[in-house]
Amino acid sequence: GINAEYMGGVQLQAGADQLGQQYLTPQHVIGTQGSDIIQVGRGIFAAADPAAEAKKYREAAWAAYQSRLAGQ
């Protein structure tokens, strides 16, 4: 089944912002924490090309999911 628990605060690079928001990578959230769904906000909306950035997140999330299924 789908792990319907989703994780917010996902960025392509782990870190924090000036307000204390902690960001995890898709690999960590999907691969380590076992989430099937990620929530991305500013990482896409603040990008110069949001559509291209959304594609990067989709690809990173899919790669993390495939890696998790393969047991890596």
C-alpha distances in whole Angstrom, upper triangle without the diagonal:
4,6,9,12,14,17,20,23,22,25,26,28,28,30,32,34,37,35,33,30,28,26,23,23,19,20,20,17,14,16,17,16,12,12,10,12,16,19,22,26,29,28,28,30,33,33,36,34,30,29,30,28,25,25,25,22,20,21,21,17,17,19,17,14,15,17,14,13,16,17,20
4,6,9,10,14,17,20,19,22,23,25,25,27,28,30,33,32,30,26,25,23,20,20,16,17,17,14,12,14,15,13,10,9,6,9,13,15,19,22,25,24,24,26,29,29,32,30,27,26,27,25,22,22,22,19,17,19,18,15,14,17,15,12,14,16,13,13,16,17,19
4,5,8,11,14,17,17,20,21,23,22,25,26,28,31,29,27,24,22,20,18,18,15,15,15,12,10,12,13,10,7,6,5,8,11,14,17,20,24,23,23,25,28,28,32,30,27,26,27,25,22,22,22,19,17,19,18,14,15,17,14,12,15,16,13,13,17,17,18
4,6,10,13,16,16,19,21,23,22,24,25,27,29,27,26,22,21,20,18,18,15,17,16,13,12,15,15,12,10,7,7,7,10,12,16,18,22,22,22,24,26,27,30,29,25,25,26,24,21,22,22,18,17,20,19,15,16,19,16,14,17,19,16,16,20,20,22
4,7,10,13,14,17,20,21,20,22,22,24,26,24,22,19,18,17,15,16,14,16,14,11,11,14,14,10,9,6,7,7,9,11,14,17,20,20,21,22,25,26,29,28,25,25,26,23,20,22,22,18,18,20,18,15,17,19,16,15,18,19,16,17,21,20,21
4,7,10,10,14,16,18,17,19,19,20,23,22,20,16,15,14,12,13,11,13,13,9,9,13,13,10,9,6,7,5,5,7,10,13,16,16,17,19,21,22,26,25,21,21,22,20,17,19,18,15,15,17,16,12,15,17,14,13,17,18,16,17,21,20,21
4,7,7,11,14,15,13,15,15,17,20,18,16,13,11,10,9,10,9,12,10,7,9,12,12,9,10,7,9,7,5,6,9,11,14,14,15,17,19,20,24,23,20,21,21,18,16,18,17,14,14,17,15,12,15,17,14,14,18,18,16,18,21,21,21
4,6,9,13,14,13,13,13,14,17,15,14,10,10,8,9,10,10,13,12,9,12,15,15,12,13,10,12,9,6,5,6,8,11,11,13,14,16,17,21,21,18,19,20,16,15,17,17,13,15,17,15,13,16,18,16,16,20,20,19,21,24,24,23
4,7,10,11,9,10,9,10,14,12,11,7,6,5,6,9,10,13,12,10,13,15,15,13,15,13,14,12,8,7,6,8,9,9,12,13,14,15,19,19,17,19,19,15,14,17,16,12,15,17,15,14,17,18,16,18,21,21,20,23,25,24,23
4,7,8,8,10,10,12,16,15,14,10,8,5,5,6,6,10,9,8,10,13,13,12,14,12,13,10,7,6,6,8,9,8,10,13,13,14,18,18,15,16,16,13,12,14,12,9,12,14,11,10,14,15,13,15,18,18,17,20,22,22,21
4,5,6,8,10,11,15,15,14,11,9,6,6,5,7,10,10,10,12,14,15,15,16,15,16,13,10,9,7,9,9,6,9,12,12,12,15,15,13,15,14,11,11,13,10,8,12,13,10,11,14,15,13,16,19,18,18,22,23,23,21
4,7,10,12,14,17,18,17,14,12,9,8,5,7,9,10,11,13,14,15,16,17,16,16,15,12,12,10,12,11,8,10,14,13,12,15,15,14,15,13,10,11,12,8,7,11,11,8,10,13,13,12,15,17,16,17,20,21,22,19
4,6,10,12,15,17,15,13,11,8,7,6,9,10,10,12,14,15,15,16,18,17,19,17,14,14,12,14,13,10,13,16,15,14,17,17,16,18,16,13,14,15,12,11,14,14,11,13,16,15,14,17,19,18,19,22,23,23,20
4,7,10,14,15,13,11,8,5,5,5,9,10,9,11,14,14,14,14,17,16,18,17,14,14,13,14,14,11,15,17,16,16,20,20,19,21,19,16,17,18,15,13,16,17,13,14,18,17,15,18,20,19,19,22,23,22,20
4,7,10,12,10,8,6,5,7,9,13,14,12,13,17,17,16,17,20,19,21,20,16,16,14,15,13,12,16,18,16,17,20,21,20,23,21,18,19,21,18,16,19,20,17,17,21,20,18,21,24,22,22,26,27,26,23
4,7,8,6,5,4,6,9,12,15,17,15,15,19,20,19,18,21,20,22,21,17,16,14,14,12,12,16,17,15,17,20,22,20,23,23,19,20,22,20,18,21,22,19,20,23,23,21,24,27,25,25,29,30,29,27
4,5,5,5,7,8,12,14,17,19,18,18,21,23,22,21,24,23,24,22,18,17,14,13,11,12,15,15,13,15,18,21,19,23,22,19,20,23,20,19,22,24,21,22,25,25,24,26,29,28,28,31,33,32,30
4,6,7,10,12,15,18,21,23,22,22,25,27,26,25,28,26,28,25,22,20,18,16,13,15,18,18,15,18,20,23,22,25,25,22,23,26,24,22,26,27,25,25,29,29,27,30,33,32,32,35,37,35,33
4,6,9,12,15,18,21,23,22,21,24,26,25,24,26,25,27,24,21,18,17,15,13,15,18,17,16,19,22,24,22,26,26,22,23,26,25,23,26,28,25,25,29,30,28,29,33,32,31,35,36,35,34
4,6,9,13,16,19,21,19,18,22,24,22,21,24,22,25,23,19,18,16,15,14,15,19,19,18,20,23,25,23,26,27,23,23,26,24,22,25,27,24,24,28,28,25,27,31,30,29,32,34,33,31
4,6,10,13,16,18,16,15,19,21,20,18,21,19,21,19,16,14,13,12,11,12,16,16,15,18,21,23,21,23,24,20,20,23,21,19,22,23,21,20,24,25,22,24,27,27,26,29,31,30,28
4,7,10,13,15,13,12,16,18,16,15,18,17,19,17,14,13,13,13,13,13,16,17,17,18,22,23,21,23,23,19,20,22,20,17,20,22,18,18,22,22,19,21,25,24,23,26,28,26,25
4,7,10,12,10,10,13,15,14,13,16,15,17,15,12,11,10,11,11,10,13,15,15,16,20,20,18,20,20,16,16,18,16,13,16,18,15,14,18,18,16,18,21,20,20,23,25,24,22
4,7,8,6,7,10,11,11,10,13,12,14,13,10,11,10,13,13,11,15,17,17,17,21,21,19,21,20,16,16,18,15,12,15,16,12,12,16,15,13,15,18,17,16,20,21,20,18
4,5,5,6,9,10,10,11,12,12,13,12,10,11,10,13,14,11,14,17,17,17,20,20,18,19,17,14,14,15,12,9,12,12,9,9,12,12,10,12,15,14,14,17,19,18,16
4,5,5,6,8,9,10,10,9,10,9,7,10,10,13,15,12,13,17,18,17,20,19,17,17,16,13,12,13,11,8,9,10,6,5,9,9,7,9,12,11,11,14,16,16,15
4,6,5,5,7,9,10,10,11,12,10,13,14,17,18,15,17,20,21,20,23,22,20,20,19,16,15,15,13,10,12,11,7,7,9,8,5,8,10,9,9,12,13,13,11
4,6,5,5,6,8,9,11,12,11,13,14,17,18,16,18,21,22,22,25,24,22,23,22,19,18,18,16,13,14,14,11,10,12,12,8,10,13,11,10,14,15,14,12
4,6,6,5,6,6,8,9,7,10,12,15,17,15,17,20,21,21,25,24,21,22,21,18,17,17,16,12,13,14,11,9,12,12,9,10,13,12,11,14,16,15,14
4,6,6,5,5,6,8,8,11,13,17,19,17,18,21,23,22,26,24,22,22,21,18,17,17,15,12,12,13,10,7,9,10,6,6,10,9,7,10,13,12,12
4,6,6,8,9,11,12,15,16,20,22,19,21,24,25,25,28,27,24,24,23,21,19,19,17,14,14,14,11,9,10,9,6,7,9,7,5,9,10,9,8
4,6,8,11,13,13,16,18,21,23,21,23,26,26,26,30,29,27,27,26,23,22,22,19,17,17,17,14,12,14,13,9,10,13,10,8,12,13,11,10
4,6,9,11,11,14,16,19,21,20,22,25,26,26,30,29,26,26,26,23,21,22,20,17,17,18,15,13,15,15,11,11,14,13,10,13,15,13,13
4,6,9,11,14,17,20,22,21,22,25,27,27,30,29,26,26,26,23,21,21,20,17,16,17,15,12,13,13,10,9,12,11,8,10,13,12,12
4,6,7,11,13,17,20,18,19,22,24,24,28,26,23,23,23,21,18,19,18,15,14,16,14,10,12,13,10,9,13,13,10,12,15,15,15
4,7,10,13,17,20,19,19,21,24,24,27,25,22,21,22,19,17,17,17,13,12,14,13,9,10,12,10,7,11,12,10,11,15,15,16
4,7,10,13,17,16,16,18,21,21,24,22,19,19,19,17,14,15,15,12,11,13,12,9,10,13,11,10,13,15,13,14,18,18,19
4,6,10,13,12,12,15,17,18,21,20,16,17,17,14,12,13,13,9,9,12,11,8,11,13,11,11,15,16,15,16,19,20,19
4,7,10,10,10,12,14,15,19,18,14,15,16,14,11,14,14,10,11,14,13,11,14,16,15,15,18,19,18,20,23,23,23
4,7,6,7,9,11,12,15,15,11,13,14,10,9,12,11,8,10,13,12,11,14,16,15,16,19,20,20,22,25,25,24
4,5,6,6,8,10,14,14,10,13,14,11,10,14,13,11,13,16,15,15,18,20,19,20,23,24,24,26,28,29,28
4,5,5,5,8,11,12,10,13,14,11,11,14,14,12,15,17,16,16,20,21,20,22,25,26,26,28,30,30,29
4,6,6,6,10,11,8,11,11,8,8,12,10,9,12,14,13,14,17,18,18,19,22,23,23,26,27,28,26
4,6,5,9,8,5,8,9,6,6,9,9,8,11,13,13,14,16,18,18,20,22,23,24,26,28,29,27
4,6,8,8,6,9,11,9,9,13,13,12,14,17,17,17,20,22,22,23,26,27,27,29,32,32,31
4,7,8,7,11,12,9,11,14,14,14,16,19,18,19,22,23,23,25,28,28,29,31,33,34,32
4,5,5,9,9,7,9,12,11,12,15,16,16,18,20,21,22,24,26,27,28,30,32,32,31
4,6,9,9,8,11,13,13,15,17,18,19,21,23,24,25,27,28,29,31,33,34,35,33
4,6,5,6,9,10,11,13,14,16,17,19,20,21,23,25,26,27,29,31,32,33,32
4,6,5,6,9,10,10,12,14,15,16,18,20,21,22,24,26,27,28,30,31,30
4,5,5,6,9,10,11,12,14,15,16,18,20,21,23,24,26,27,29,30,29
4,5,5,7,9,10,11,13,14,15,17,19,20,21,23,25,26,27,29,27
4,5,5,6,9,10,11,12,14,15,17,18,20,21,23,25,26,27,26
4,5,5,6,9,10,10,12,14,15,16,18,20,21,23,24,26,25
4,5,5,6,9,10,10,12,14,15,16,18,20,21,22,24,23
4,5,5,6,9,10,11,12,14,15,16,18,20,21,23,21
4,5,5,6,8,10,10,12,14,15,16,18,20,21,20
4,6,5,6,9,10,10,12,14,15,16,18,20,19
4,5,5,6,9,10,11,12,14,15,16,18,17
4,6,5,6,9,10,11,12,14,15,17,15
4,5,5,6,9,10,11,12,14,15,14
4,5,5,6,9,10,11,12,14,14
4,5,5,6,9,10,11,12,11
4,6,5,6,9,10,11,9
4,5,5,6,9,10,10
4,5,5,6,9,9
4,5,5,6,5
4,5,5,6
4,5,8
4,6
4
